[in-house]
Amino acid sequence: MDYLELPPQPPERPPPPPPRRQMAVEVDVSAASKSGRAKWVVRIGIAAILLACAATWFIRTNSARQSAQSVAEVEAKIINFPLDSDDALIADFTTQLAAATASVSLEDGDRLNQIWRTRRAEILEMRSKTAVQSAASQRGTFTIRATPANAEIIFDNAPPQKAPVTLSGLSFGPHSYEVRAPGYDSLKRSVTIGDSTSLSTDATLVRATGTLKLSSTPQDAAWTVRGLDGSEFRQEGFAGSELKVPSGRYSVKFSRPGDPSLEEFVTVDAQTGAVCNGVFPEGLISFETNSDSPVAITVDGIWRGQTPIIVTLPAGEHVLDAEFGDGTKDQRRIMVLNQERLHLTLRSKLPPAPKLTIPSVAATAPTPQPAGAAAVKPMAALTPVVSLPYDAIYTLAEVQVRPEPWKKIRPNLTPGFAEKGNVDVEVIIDRDGSVLSAHVIHSTDSSLNDPTVEAVKDWKFHPAMRFGLPVMVRALLPVVFTEKPTSELR
């Protein structure tokens, strides 16, 4: 069946919407468009944020990598910094290091600074070793001249050598030396052998001073001190003086009216000093007469007095002038011996007179002259009564008068010493009653020895007498310690 095909009809157009509805559709399309755009804006923002985070992470990672690489490079530079660098290079590198550590972390900066301090210590140590090695490899020469000529040189504690000394092969650096000579203050100095390989010096020593005590017997002598061994020292004075003089040898001359001068030689030490005593030999002469009137005595032109009289004269020959009461005169030469006591009886032409007694002088009674006998000459020969050696030491059995203590010192016993015991001390007592020496012979307790000896040395005695003269005596002094120490010479 054939269908009639009709021509297509155009579609019917829908009726136009009301005005308000059309406006509503338009509004809805605009809102949907805005909503889509917002979503894209959000998506784009999130993508930008992610991209920024990725960029930040990348930048930080790259920066950390670069920082680590920078710290490693700085550390390598510090470790490889040359040990022989001078101060300018060290200062420049220190400045660069400060700038580099400012851009790294605090922890890395502290670690780099610690490594640099260690490296600087190694540089200083290397410098010190290099200086020592350089000094040891260099040698110098040092010449020392000294006054006086007999001075000794001690260099770096080596054995002493006589001046002048030239020392060679000395290592560079500090050295010490001492110059010394007997009687001089020693001189200690130091020297540094450095740029100048040849050095020299002159050392002049100064005389050391000591104490010189001068005395005489009798104590009225004058003295003159003169230096020996080239010394120009000279000084004068009187006995009883104490001088400060340069150490060395001296000549001491003592002089007094009526006596020949004495010369002594003494060596003064700076530590112990010296004592010089001029002893003038002299003796005693006792004069008496058998005449009724005294006799005027003149010796060596000096009037001494009238009989009875005891005169002290220097040892030697003297001229005696005697003038008797009857006007007669006589002159004789007499000989006085050292430390002797002589007795002389002057006789005139008149009949003998009763003997005059002189206290403490052993007088010899005049011999009566028989009638018709020849007249006795005015001067009789000298008759020595006693002749005692000056330096003799006697025992108690050999003296007529024993020494008696008039000053006793009690031993000073400190806590810990024994309070009872016996100490036998041998003493030598001088003519003036002082104790010359004391030492222990026997003791029941050694702790008492030293205090006893020290005390006994300060004891004073009335001197022992032999033939009317004071003498030195040796005696044993037992000291018994009870509540009060007792003693008795024997």
C-alpha positions in Angstrom: 0.0 0.0 0.0 1.3 3.2 -1.0 1.4 5.9 1.6 1.1 9.4 0.6 3.9 11.1 1.6 3.0 14.4 2.7 5.4 17.1 2.8 7.0 17.6 6.2 5.3 20.0 8.3 7.3 22.4 10.2 7.3 21.7 13.9 5.1 23.7 15.9 6.8 26.3 17.8 6.0 26.2 21.4 4.2 29.2 22.6 6.5 31.8 24.0 6.9 31.6 27.8 5.5 34.2 29.9 8.0 37.0 30.5 8.7 36.1 34.1 9.5 32.5 33.4 11.8 33.4 30.7 13.7 35.7 33.1 13.9 32.8 35.6 15.4 30.4 33.2 18.0 33.0 32.3 18.8 33.5 36.0 19.3 29.8 36.5 21.8 29.5 33.6 23.9 32.4 35.0 24.1 30.9 38.5 25.2 27.5 37.0 27.8 29.3 35.1 29.1 31.0 38.2 29.2 27.8 40.2 31.4 26.1 37.6 33.8 28.9 37.5 34.1 28.9 41.3 35.0 25.2 41.2 37.7 25.9 38.7 39.0 28.7 40.8 39.3 26.4 43.9 41.0 23.7 41.9 43.4 26.2 40.4 44.1 27.6 44.0 44.8 24.2 45.4 47.1 23.4 42.5 48.9 26.7 43.1 49.3 25.8 46.8 50.6 22.4 46.0 53.0 23.9 43.5 54.2 26.4 46.0 54.7 23.7 48.7 56.6 21.6 46.1 58.7 24.6 45.2 59.4 25.3 48.8 60.4 21.7 49.5 62.6 21.7 46.6 64.2 25.0 47.5 64.8 23.8 51.1 66.1 20.5 50.1 68.4 22.1 47.6 69.5 24.7 50.2 70.2 22.0 52.8 72.2 20.0 50.3 74.1 23.1 49.4 74.6 24.0 53.1 75.9 20.5 53.9 78.2 20.8 50.9 79.4 24.2 52.1 80.0 23.0 55.6 82.0 20.0 54.3 84.0 22.3 52.1 84.8 24.7 54.9 85.7 21.8 57.2 88.1 20.5 54.5 89.7 23.9 54.2 90.3 24.1 57.9 91.7 20.6 58.1 94.0 21.3 55.2 95.1 24.7 56.3 98.9 24.9 56.1 100.7 24.5 59.4 103.5 26.8 58.3 101.1 29.8 57.7 102.0 33.2 59.1 99.9 35.4 61.3 98.4 37.3 58.3 97.1 34.2 56.6 95.6 33.0 59.9 93.9 36.3 60.5 92.5 36.4 56.9 91.1 32.8 57.2 89.6 33.6 60.6 87.6 36.4 59.0 86.4 34.2 56.1 85.4 31.5 58.6 83.3 34.0 60.5 81.4 34.9 57.3 80.9 31.3 56.4 79.6 30.2 59.8 77.0 33.1 59.7 75.1 31.3 56.9 75.0 27.8 58.5 73.3 26.4 61.5 74.4 27.2 65.0 75.4 23.6 65.6 77.5 23.5 62.4 79.1 26.9 63.2 80.2 25.7 66.7 81.7 22.5 65.2 83.6 24.5 62.6 85.0 26.9 65.2 86.1 24.0 67.4 87.9 22.4 64.4 89.6 25.8 63.7 90.8 26.2 67.3 92.3 22.7 67.2 94.1 23.5 63.9 95.5 26.8 65.3 96.9 24.9 68.4 98.6 22.5 65.9 100.1 25.5 64.1 101.5 27.0 67.3 102.9 23.7 68.4 104.6 23.3 65.0 106.1 26.8 65.3 107.5 25.9 68.7 109.1 22.7 67.4 110.5 24.5 64.4 112.1 27.2 66.6 113.7 24.6 68.9 115.0 22.6 66.0 116.3 25.8 64.4 118.0 26.9 67.6 119.5 23.4 68.1 120.9 23.5 64.6 122.6 26.8 65.2 125.8 27.3 67.2 127.6 30.4 68.7 130.7 31.4 70.5 130.9 33.2 73.9 134.0 34.8 75.5 134.2 35.7 79.2 136.9 37.8 80.7 137.1 38.4 84.5 138.8 40.5 87.1 140.6 39.3 89.2 142.7 37.2 87.0 142.4 34.0 89.1 138.6 34.0 88.8 136.8 30.8 87.8 134.0 30.5 85.3 131.1 28.0 85.6 129.0 27.9 82.5 125.7 25.9 82.4 126.8 24.0 85.6 129.9 22.6 83.8 133.2 22.1 85.6 134.9 25.4 86.5 137.5 26.9 84.1 140.0 29.7 84.7 139.3 33.0 83.2 139.5 34.1 80.4 137.3 31.5 78.7 136.1 31.2 75.1 133.2 28.7 74.7 132.4 27.5 71.2 129.6 25.3 69.7 127.0 26.8 72.0 123.4 26.2 71.0 121.2 29.2 70.3 119.0 30.2 73.3 119.4 31.2 77.0 122.5 30.1 79.0 123.7 30.9 82.6 127.2 31.3 84.0 128.8 32.2 87.4 132.1 34.0 88.0 133.8 33.4 91.4 137.1 34.0 93.1 138.3 33.6 96.7 137.6 36.7 98.8 135.1 38.1 96.3 131.3 38.1 96.0 130.3 35.7 93.2 128.6 37.0 90.1 125.7 35.2 88.4 124.5 36.2 85.0 122.6 34.9 82.0 123.2 35.3 78.3 121.2 34.5 75.2 123.0 33.2 72.2 121.0 34.4 69.2 121.5 36.3 65.9 125.1 37.3 66.8 127.0 34.0 66.8 130.0 35.6 68.6 129.6 37.3 71.9 132.0 38.5 74.7 131.7 40.1 78.1 133.8 41.4 81.0 133.0 40.5 84.6 134.5 42.5 87.5 134.1 40.9 90.9 133.6 43.0 94.1 135.5 42.2 97.2 133.4 40.5 99.9 133.5 42.2 103.3 134.2 40.7 106.7 134.6 41.8 110.3 138.1 42.3 111.6 138.3 42.7 115.4 141.5 44.3 116.8 142.7 44.1 120.4 146.0 44.2 122.2 147.6 43.2 125.5 148.0 45.7 127.1 144.9 47.3 125.6 146.5 50.7 124.9 148.2 49.9 121.6 147.7 51.7 118.3 147.3 49.7 115.1 147.8 50.1 111.4 146.0 47.8 109.0 147.4 47.4 105.5 146.1 45.3 102.7 148.2 42.7 101.0 148.1 40.9 97.6 147.8 44.2 95.7 145.2 45.8 97.9 145.5 49.5 98.6 143.5 49.4 101.9 145.1 51.2 104.8 143.6 52.3 108.1 144.8 53.3 111.6 143.2 53.3 115.0 143.5 52.0 118.6 142.9 48.6 120.2 139.3 47.6 120.9 138.1 48.5 117.4 136.0 46.5 114.9 136.4 47.1 111.2 134.4 46.1 108.1 137.1 45.3 105.5 137.1 43.5 102.1 138.0 39.9 102.6 141.6 39.0 102.0 145.0 39.0 103.7 146.2 41.9 105.8 149.2 43.1 107.8 148.4 44.5 111.2 151.1 46.5 113.0 150.7 47.2 116.7 152.7 49.9 118.5 152.8 51.5 122.0 155.3 53.8 123.7 158.4 52.0 125.0 157.7 48.8 123.2 159.0 47.5 119.8 156.2 47.3 117.3 154.5 44.0 116.5 153.3 42.8 113.1 150.7 40.2 112.7 149.3 38.7 109.5 145.6 37.8 109.3 143.2 36.5 106.6 139.7 38.0 106.8 136.9 35.7 105.6 133.5 37.1 104.5 131.6 34.6 106.5 133.6 34.2 109.7 135.7 37.4 109.8 138.9 37.4 111.8 140.3 38.4 115.2 143.8 39.9 115.7 145.3 40.4 119.1 148.7 42.1 119.5 150.4 40.7 122.7 153.3 42.8 123.8 155.8 40.7 125.8 156.2 42.2 129.3 157.3 41.2 132.8 157.0 42.4 136.4 159.9 43.8 138.5 159.5 44.5 142.2 161.9 47.0 143.7 162.8 47.5 147.3 165.7 48.9 149.3 167.5 48.3 152.6 168.0 52.0 153.2 166.0 54.1 155.6 164.7 56.4 152.9 162.9 55.3 149.6 164.8 55.1 146.3 163.6 57.0 143.3 163.2 54.7 140.3 163.5 55.9 136.7 163.4 53.4 133.8 164.3 54.5 130.2 164.2 58.1 131.3 160.6 57.8 132.7 160.2 58.3 136.4 158.3 55.3 137.8 158.0 56.1 141.5 159.7 55.3 144.8 160.4 52.0 146.5 158.7 49.8 147.4 157.1 49.5 143.9 156.2 47.0 141.3 156.8 48.0 137.7 155.5 46.4 134.5 158.0 46.7 131.7 158.1 45.4 128.1 160.3 42.4 127.6 163.8 43.3 126.6 166.7 45.5 127.8 166.0 48.7 129.8 168.1 51.3 131.5 167.5 51.7 135.2 168.4 54.9 137.1 168.3 54.7 141.0 168.7 57.7 143.2 169.2 56.9 146.9 168.2 59.0 149.9 171.9 59.8 150.7 172.3 61.4 147.3 174.1 58.6 145.6 173.0 57.5 142.1 173.6 54.4 140.1 172.7 53.4 136.6 172.4 49.8 135.3 171.0 47.9 132.4 168.4 45.3 133.3 166.9 42.5 131.2 163.1 41.8 131.4 161.9 38.5 130.2 158.4 37.8 128.9 155.9 36.7 131.5 158.5 36.7 134.3 158.3 38.3 137.7 161.6 39.5 139.0 162.6 40.9 142.5 165.4 43.5 142.9 166.7 44.8 146.1 168.6 48.1 145.8 171.4 48.5 148.4 173.2 51.7 149.3 176.5 52.2 151.1 174.7 52.8 154.4 174.2 50.0 156.9 171.4 47.7 156.1 167.9 48.8 157.1 165.0 46.6 158.1 163.4 44.9 155.1 160.3 46.5 153.7 157.5 44.1 152.9 155.7 44.5 149.6 152.2 42.9 149.5 151.8 40.0 147.1 155.5 40.1 146.2 157.9 37.4 147.4 160.8 39.4 148.8 164.2 38.0 149.6 165.6 39.3 152.9 168.9 41.2 152.6 171.9 39.4 153.8 173.6 41.1 156.8 177.1 42.3 156.1 179.8 41.4 158.7 181.8 44.1 160.3 184.8 45.2 158.3 183.4 43.7 155.1 183.8 45.5 151.9 181.0 47.8 151.0 178.3 46.4 148.7 178.0 47.9 145.3 174.9 50.1 144.7 173.3 47.7 142.3 172.9 44.0 142.8 172.4 41.4 140.1 168.9 40.6 139.0 167.5 37.5 140.7 164.5 35.9 139.0 162.0 34.6 141.5 159.4 33.0 139.1 159.5 32.1 135.4 156.2 30.6 134.1 155.5 29.8 130.5 152.7 32.0 129.2 150.7 29.3 127.5 151.2 26.5 130.1 148.1 24.7 131.3 148.4 23.3 134.9 146.4 20.7 136.9 144.8 21.5 140.2 147.6 19.7 142.0 150.2 22.1 140.5 148.6 25.4 141.7 148.5 26.9 145.2 145.1 28.5 144.8 142.3 26.6 143.2 139.8 28.3 140.9 136.5 29.0 142.6 133.3 29.7 140.6 131.7 33.0 141.4 129.1 32.9 138.6 127.2 29.7 137.8 124.7 29.3 135.0 122.0 26.6 135.5 121.6 24.3 132.5 118.4 25.1 130.5 116.5 21.8 130.4 113.5 21.9 128.0 110.6 19.4 128.4 111.7 15.9 127.4 115.2 16.1 129.0 116.0 14.0 132.0 115.8 15.8 135.3 118.3 13.6 137.2 121.7 12.4 136.3 125.5 13.1 136.4 127.6 14.8 133.7 131.4 15.0 134.1 132.8 18.0 132.2 136.5 18.7 131.6 137.1 22.4 131.5 140.1 24.7 130.9 139.9 27.9 132.9 141.8 30.9 131.6 143.8 33.4 133.7 140.9 35.8 133.8 138.5 33.1 135.1 136.6 32.5 131.9 136.1 28.9 130.5 138.2 28.4 127.4 136.8 25.0 126.5 134.4 22.4 127.9 133.6 18.9 126.8 131.8 15.9 128.3 134.0 13.0 129.7 131.2 10.9 131.1 127.4 11.2 131.3 124.6 9.0 132.7 122.1 10.5 130.2 123.2 11.9 126.8 120.2 14.3 126.8 122.0 16.3 129.5 125.3 16.8 127.7 124.6 19.8 125.4 122.6 21.9 128.0 125.4 21.2 130.5 128.3 22.2 128.2 126.5 25.4 127.0 125.8 26.4 130.6 129.4 25.7 131.9 130.9 27.7 129.1 129.3 30.8 130.7 130.6 30.1 134.2 133.1 32.6 135.7 135.9 31.6 138.2 138.4 33.3 140.4 141.5 32.3 138.6 144.0 29.6 139.8 147.2 31.0 141.2 150.7 29.6 140.9 153.5 31.4 142.8 151.3 34.4 143.1 150.5 34.6 139.3 147.2 33.7 137.6 147.6 30.7 135.3 145.4 28.5 133.1 144.3 25.2 134.7 142.6 22.0 133.6 140.0 20.5 135.9 137.2 18.0 136.0 133.8 19.5 136.8 131.1 17.0 137.9 127.6 18.3 137.5 125.0 16.4 139.4 121.3 17.0 138.4 118.9 16.7 141.3 116.4 19.4 142.1 119.3 21.9 141.9 122.4 20.9 139.9 125.5 20.8 142.1 129.2 20.8 141.1 132.7 20.7 142.7 136.0 20.9 140.9 138.3 18.0 141.2 
